[in-house]
Amino acid sequence: MTPKLEAAYAEPHRRYHTREHIEQCLALLGKVPDLQDSERRILELAIWWHDAVYDPTASDNEVRSAEMAKADLREFDDISIHAREEVARLIRLTAGHEVEEEDRLGEIMVSIDLAILGAPAPRYDAYAHAVREEYAHVPDEAWRKGRVAVLQRFLDAQVIFPDPAFAEWLDAQARENLTRELASLS
């Protein structure tokens, strides 16, 4: 991790989008089989930079994180232009969490980013609480309305996790967690 990334993930307003989140994502990537070394490296870099810019009052965090990754990765002699572009593309996918079919790296990236949704209930609840703290500037009623919309969008999706292995592993627990949080907000 670069000093710039270290500082970003240590920003005082972060409660969930911290280095711990990155380390958990990297641990999940370590469990993904059948990746070429180059694919694994691209995913590692995308994970490191995907939340580098995190301003809860902004709507362009992923775009800015992708641009930061492209700029920062120019400093690495062993990372090609193609790899930098692919890292940036994967980061941008985490904005809407929608992936085209047959985009294996995109499916993995989005599934890893969303894996917290399928965590055991106590860990999910801690995540939900931490995200609410990150959005402390949002009044309760506006928070509830926005959060309900986000949770419902995930629940309404045919698949939450685009990677089939993640879906099989985490979907049922994710739906349970989302339903429980949704009920708590009404």
C-alpha positions in Angstrom: 0.0 0.0 0.0 1.3 3.4 -0.9 1.5 6.2 1.8 -1.2 8.0 -0.2 -3.6 5.0 0.1 -2.7 4.5 3.7 -3.7 8.1 4.5 -6.9 7.8 2.5 -8.1 4.7 4.3 -7.3 6.3 7.6 -9.4 9.4 7.1 -11.3 10.1 10.3 -14.8 10.1 8.7 -14.4 6.5 7.6 -16.1 3.8 9.7 -16.6 1.0 7.2 -14.6 2.0 4.1 -11.3 1.6 5.9 -8.2 -0.5 5.5 -9.9 -3.3 7.3 -12.5 -3.4 4.5 -9.7 -3.6 1.9 -8.0 -6.4 3.8 -11.2 -8.4 4.0 -11.7 -7.9 0.3 -8.2 -9.1 -0.4 -8.7 -12.2 1.8 -11.8 -13.0 -0.2 -9.9 -12.6 -3.4 -7.3 -15.1 -2.0 -10.1 -17.7 -2.0 -11.1 -17.3 -5.6 -9.7 -20.2 -7.7 -8.7 -20.4 -11.3 -7.4 -16.9 -11.8 -4.3 -16.2 -13.9 -1.6 -14.3 -12.1 -2.3 -11.3 -14.2 -6.0 -11.4 -13.4 -5.3 -11.7 -9.7 -2.9 -8.8 -9.8 -5.5 -6.6 -11.6 -8.1 -7.5 -9.1 -5.7 -6.8 -6.2 -5.0 -3.4 -7.5 -8.6 -2.6 -8.1 -9.5 -3.7 -4.6 -6.7 -1.5 -3.1 -7.9 1.6 -4.9 -11.7 1.0 -5.2 -12.6 3.1 -2.1 -9.5 5.4 -2.2 -11.7 8.4 -2.6 -14.6 8.2 -0.1 -16.6 11.3 0.5 -20.1 10.5 1.7 -21.4 13.8 0.4 -20.2 13.1 -3.2 -21.7 10.9 -5.9 -18.5 10.4 -7.9 -16.3 8.5 -5.5 -15.7 5.5 -7.7 -14.9 7.7 -10.8 -12.4 9.7 -8.7 -11.0 6.5 -7.2 -10.5 5.0 -10.7 -8.8 8.2 -11.9 -6.5 8.2 -8.8 -5.6 4.5 -9.5 -4.7 5.2 -13.1 -2.6 8.2 -12.0 -0.9 6.4 -9.1 -0.3 3.2 -11.1 1.8 5.1 -13.6 4.5 5.1 -11.0 4.7 1.3 -11.2 7.0 0.1 -14.1 5.5 -3.3 -14.2 1.8 -2.2 -14.7 0.8 -1.7 -18.3 -1.6 0.9 -19.7 -4.0 -2.0 -20.4 -3.8 -3.1 -16.8 -4.3 0.4 -15.5 -7.4 0.8 -17.6 -8.8 -2.5 -16.5 -8.2 -1.6 -12.8 -10.0 1.7 -13.4 -12.9 -0.1 -15.2 -13.3 -2.6 -12.3 -13.3 0.2 -9.8 -16.1 2.1 -11.7 -18.2 -1.1 -11.6 -18.5 -0.8 -7.8 -20.6 2.4 -8.3 -23.7 0.6 -9.5 -22.6 -3.0 -8.9 -23.9 -4.0 -12.3 -21.9 -6.3 -14.5 -22.2 -7.5 -18.1 -22.6 -11.2 -18.6 -19.3 -13.0 -19.3 -17.3 -10.4 -17.4 -15.6 -12.7 -14.9 -13.3 -10.1 -13.4 -16.2 -7.7 -13.0 -18.3 -10.4 -11.4 -15.6 -11.2 -8.9 -14.9 -7.6 -8.1 -18.5 -6.6 -7.5 -19.2 -9.8 -5.5 -16.2 -9.2 -3.3 -17.2 -5.6 -2.7 -20.7 -6.7 -1.8 -19.7 -9.8 0.3 -20.4 -7.9 3.5 -24.1 -8.2 2.7 -23.8 -12.0 3.1 -21.8 -11.8 6.4 -23.1 -13.4 9.6 -25.8 -11.2 11.1 -23.7 -9.6 13.9 -21.0 -8.6 11.4 -23.6 -7.3 8.9 -25.2 -5.3 11.7 -21.9 -3.7 12.6 -21.4 -2.8 8.9 -24.8 -1.2 8.7 -24.1 0.8 11.8 -20.7 1.9 10.5 -22.2 3.1 7.2 -24.9 5.0 9.0 -22.1 6.7 11.0 -20.4 7.6 7.7 -23.6 9.3 6.7 -24.2 11.0 10.0 -24.7 14.3 8.1 -27.9 12.9 6.5 -31.1 13.5 8.6 -32.7 10.3 9.9 -35.8 10.5 7.6 -33.7 11.1 4.5 -31.3 8.3 5.6 -34.2 5.8 6.0 -35.7 6.7 2.7 -32.4 6.4 0.8 -31.3 3.2 2.6 -34.6 1.5 2.1 -34.3 2.2 -1.7 -30.8 0.7 -1.7 -31.7 -2.4 0.3 -34.9 -2.9 -1.8 -32.9 -2.6 -5.0 -30.6 -5.5 -3.9 -33.5 -7.6 -2.7 -35.4 -7.1 -6.0 -32.3 -8.2 -8.0 -32.4 -11.6 -9.4 -28.9 -12.0 -8.2 -27.1 -9.9 -5.6 -23.7 -11.4 -6.3 -22.9 -11.7 -10.0 -20.2 -14.3 -9.5 -21.9 -17.7 -9.2 -19.7 -19.1 -6.4 -20.3 -16.0 -4.3 -24.0 -16.1 -5.1 -24.2 -19.8 -4.0 -22.2 -19.0 -0.8 -23.7 -15.7 0.3 -27.1 -15.0 -1.4 -29.4 -16.6 1.2 -27.6 -14.8 4.2 -27.5 -11.5 2.3 -31.3 -11.7 1.7 -31.9 -12.4 5.3 -29.7 -9.5 6.4 -31.2 -7.1 4.0 -34.7 -8.1 4.9 -33.9 -7.7 8.6 -32.4 -4.2 8.1 -35.3 -3.2 5.9 -37.8 -4.2 8.6 -35.8 -2.2 11.2 -36.0 1.0 9.0 -39.8 0.9 8.7 
